[in-house]
Amino acid sequence: MRMYDLIEKKKHGKRLTRQEIGQMVRGFVEGQIPDYQMSAMLMAIYFRGMDEEETLGLTLEMASSGDTVDLSGIEGIKVDKHSTGGVGDKTTLVIGPLAAALGVKVAKMSGRGLGHTGGTIDKLESIPGLGTAIGRERFFEIVNETGIAVIGQSGNMVPADKKLYALRDVTATVDSIPLIASSIMSKKLAAGSDGIVLDVKTGSGAFMKSLEESVALAKEMVAIGTGAGRRCCAVITDMDVPLGCAIGNSLEVIEAIETLKGHGPEDLAEVCLQLCAHMLYMGGKGDIKACYNMAKEAMADGRGLRTLAAMVKAQGGDDSYILEPERFKKAPFCREVKAGEDGYIAHIDTESCGIASTMLGAGRQKKEDPIDYSAGIRLYKKYGEKVKKGDVIGILYASKEELFDGASKKLLSAYTIDSKAPGDKKLIYARVTKEGVDPIG
């Protein structure tokens, strides 16, 4: 069938067969289908949607459009974790080592940050010497030796997603749940793990701003994962407030280390323990409650920290930075940002906090932009806390003083201070499995 006919079919809300989806994806990747026709199809999908079978078909065709990873060379059950992105989200640096220390293998391929969200690879590369461009054979060796390795995506994995995302970005079709779900899950399926835990963020710093949208995306992705024969679940977590207190690469690594020592911010620690519990559950280590307690013990006794240090050393990094985080290079300049009035912190626009950090050099607007690993923000006041005029709500760090004016205004604008104390906010909203949605807390 011609691409014209497929566009016409989807335009009228009819479902595409797996054969038709395969023909479309292969034709686009091979250059036989032009951008303008695929753009028309993306817009038709945006308005007409896709059913569960279509979305699974699209994901599987995208996943098989390039290289796939066979992890059978790694002993044991392999469990991956994916976050839909946020600000201060350094959970991989905590839960990966914890899960590995407890016998679940973590062979993870991560990405870099772009825009207001940070990337795990950028954070890891703030550790001197650590390499993330590692060949497959050595990657497997490290996971077998230490239980975990985190590397950058390489080779020709999921070229269909790269081409489709570039089009979605310029045709206003990014925010389509079937297209988001197939984009994320095609990469997870191609990466080869037996189990997948999805950390779906919700709130002002998340891609999905409302809880309803976040649950819908989680259900779609879990359906894809289970339909593809993988163990899969999702946890809906809050990103209406930055996670933890540190925003910026080396600052976040230091905070992750403190969390693995049992001294991290309460919100970060709790989210990490819950996510790790679900990774252990996917790895067959027990029920959720037992797995949560196992993760808590591995955090308390230092097993997770030792595993992180072992991974860093195996990937060529200087593990003394994990054991002595004060060794990280500090930004030469800092500036305090102070509250302009008395009251309670009623809201923090998380996306604005991420943008302020990027303005300091901690993030990039374009993929080729350089990163200042020491730049970022440390928050001293968060949601619900009482403040007085002149109290320090955050400290900015940068290598150039001229970056402070714009970034401090941006951070200050993120805070809403009210005369009344706000209500409690949830950290974790729900668990999504193939059986349905279960509220947490």
C-alpha positions, -999 to 999 in steps of 0.1 A, spaced: 0 0 0 12 35 -8 22 59 20 -6 82 6 -31 54 13 -18 49 48 -21 86 56 -57 86 43 -65 55 63 -52 70 96 -67 104 88 -101 88 90 -93 71 123 -89 36 109 -63 12 124 -31 4 107 -20 -33 105 14 -44 118 25 -51 82 15 -15 72 33 0 102 64 -21 93 63 -10 57 60 27 68 89 26 94 113 7 71 105 30 42 111 61 62 144 49 77 156 38 42 147 72 28 119 59 5 92 79 23 98 117 23 96 139 54 65 157 43 45 124 40 57 112 74 49 146 89 13 142 76 12 107 92 25 121 126 -2 147 125 -29 121 117 -17 100 146 -17 131 169 -54 137 162 -67 102 157 -44 83 181 -34 46 179 -49 16 197 -28 -6 220 -20 -31 192 -9 -3 168 13 13 194 30 -20 202 35 -26 165 50 8 160 73 3 190 85 -31 179 92 -19 144 111 11 157 131 -11 181 142 -34 153 150 -6 129 187 -7 139 211 -25 163 196 -43 193 215 -55 224 216 -92 234 224 -92 271 226 -130 274 263 -126 280 255 -110 314 246 -135 342 213 -132 360 182 -110 356 188 -76 341 165 -48 351 165 -13 335 150 19 348 138 49 328 128 83 340 107 106 318 129 135 329 130 162 355 151 186 376 174 173 402 166 137 392 198 118 401 179 86 410 199 63 386 231 71 406 214 59 438 191 31 427 213 14 402 241 7 427 216 -3 454 198 -28 430 232 -41 418 244 -46 454 213 -67 460 219 -91 431 199 -75 402 221 -67 372 219 -32 358 232 -28 322 221 7 315 223 30 285 216 66 294 213 99 276 226 135 280 206 164 293 189 188 269 169 220 278 158 222 315 163 185 322 196 169 333 212 138 318 228 109 337 257 107 314 266 144 319 265 138 357 287 107 355 312 125 333 318 151 360 338 123 378 374 126 366 384 99 342 351 81 340 343 69 305 308 63 291 318 54 255 325 17 263 325 -12 239 300 -39 243 324 -66 254 339 -44 282 304 -32 291 293 -68 297 325 -75 317 319 -45 340 283 -56 347 294 -91 355 321 -79 377 303 -51 396 267 -57 389 262 -24 371 275 -2 343 260 30 329 271 40 294 260 63 266 238 52 238 260 43 208 260 26 175 229 25 153 202 18 179 167 28 170 174 50 140 137 52 133 132 71 167 160 96 159 144 104 125 109 105 138 117 126 169 135 152 147 102 155 127 80 156 157 101 184 172 94 207 143 58 197 135 42 202 169 36 165 174 58 158 203 30 156 229 12 126 215 10 97 240 13 69 215 43 86 199 60 94 233 54 59 245 68 42 214 98 66 214 107 57 250 99 20 249 116 13 215 149 23 231 142 3 262 133 -28 243 163 -25 220 186 -22 251 177 -58 260 169 -59 297 145 -86 311 126 -61 333 119 -24 330 108 0 357 94 33 344 97 64 366 69 86 351 72 122 364 43 145 369 41 182 377 56 216 367 91 202 359 78 171 340 69 166 304 35 155 315 21 183 337 -10 166 350 -14 134 370 -41 122 345 -16 126 315 12 108 335 -10 79 343 -22 76 307 14 76 295 25 50 321 -4 27 312 6 29 275 42 21 282 35 -7 306 11 -22 280 40 -20 254 65 -36 277 43 -65 288 31 -69 252 67 -73 241 72 -101 267 92 -80 293 85 -76 330 74 -40 333 58 -16 357 57 22 363 58 44 393 42 79 391 65 103 411 63 140 418 82 166 397 62 196 408 92 204 431 129 197 422 140 163 435 165 167 464 183 200 468 211 199 442 206 209 405 237 206 383 261 178 375 288 174 401 264 189 427 240 161 420 266 134 421 277 146 456 240 145 467 236 110 453 267 99 473 253 115 505 220 97 498 239 63 495 254 71 529 220 76 544 224 114 547 205 126 516 174 147 514 143 128 526 124 133 493 152 119 472 159 90 495 122 79 496 118 81 458 150 61 453 140 34 478 106 30 462 121 28 427 148 4 438 121 -18 455 103 -20 422 136 -29 404 142 -57 429 106 -69 425 110 -70 387 142 -90 394 123 -116 414 138 -107 448 105 -107 468 73 -86 472 75 -48 472 76 -44 510 104 -69 514 123 -53 485 119 -19 500 134 -31 533 163 -47 514 170 -15 496 169 5 529 194 -19 545 218 -17 516 217 21 518 222 20 556 252 -3 556 271 12 526 267 -16 501 252 7 475 280 33 479 307 6 476 290 -7 444 289 28 429 327 32 437 334 -2 421 315 8 389 332 42 387 366 25 390 357 -2 364 347 26 340 381 43 344 370 69 369 387 80 400 367 62 428 383 84 455 358 111 445 330 87 455 346 81 489 357 117 494 332 139 474 348 171 487 374 165 460 350 175 433 360 208 416 341 237 431 328 266 410 349 297 415 319 320 421 287 317 440 257 340 448 229 338 474 193 342 463 171 356 491 134 356 498 117 389 490 89 385 517 78 366 547 55 336 543 54 300 532 67 285 500 34 276 483 49 266 449 82 261 430 80 262 393 104 233 387 110 240 350 122 275 358 147 261 383 161 238 356 163 267 332 181 288 358 207 260 362 211 259 325 217 296 324 246 291 348 262 266 324 250 233 340 229 224 310 227 228 272 202 242 248 218 224 218 234 190 218 268 204 210 269 230 238 297 225 264 288 217 300 303 233 332 302 204 356 307 226 387 278 250 378 243 247 393 221 255 422 217 243 458 182 249 472 179 258 509 141 262 511 115 240 494 78 235 493 59 242 525 88 257 544 84 290 563 107 318 552 114 354 563 124 382 540 161 380 534 163 342 541 186 324 516 164 302 495 192 290 472 228 294 462 240 297 426 273 284 414 291 294 382 324 300 365 314 335 354 299 362 376 280 378 348 258 347 346 243 354 380 219 383 373 197 365 348 198 331 367 190 346 401 160 364 386 148 332 370 152 312 402 134 339 423 106 339 398 101 302 403 91 307 440 56 316 451 54 327 487 20 328 504 9 340 539 -7 306 545 10 272 548 2 250 518 -12 215 521 9 183 520 22 172 487 27 136 476 60 123 465 47 91 449 12 88 435 7 54 421 20 21 407 10 10 372 11 -26 362 -6 -47 336 -33 -54 362 -41 -16 366 -33 15 387 -28 12 424 -25 44 445 6 46 468 5 65 501 
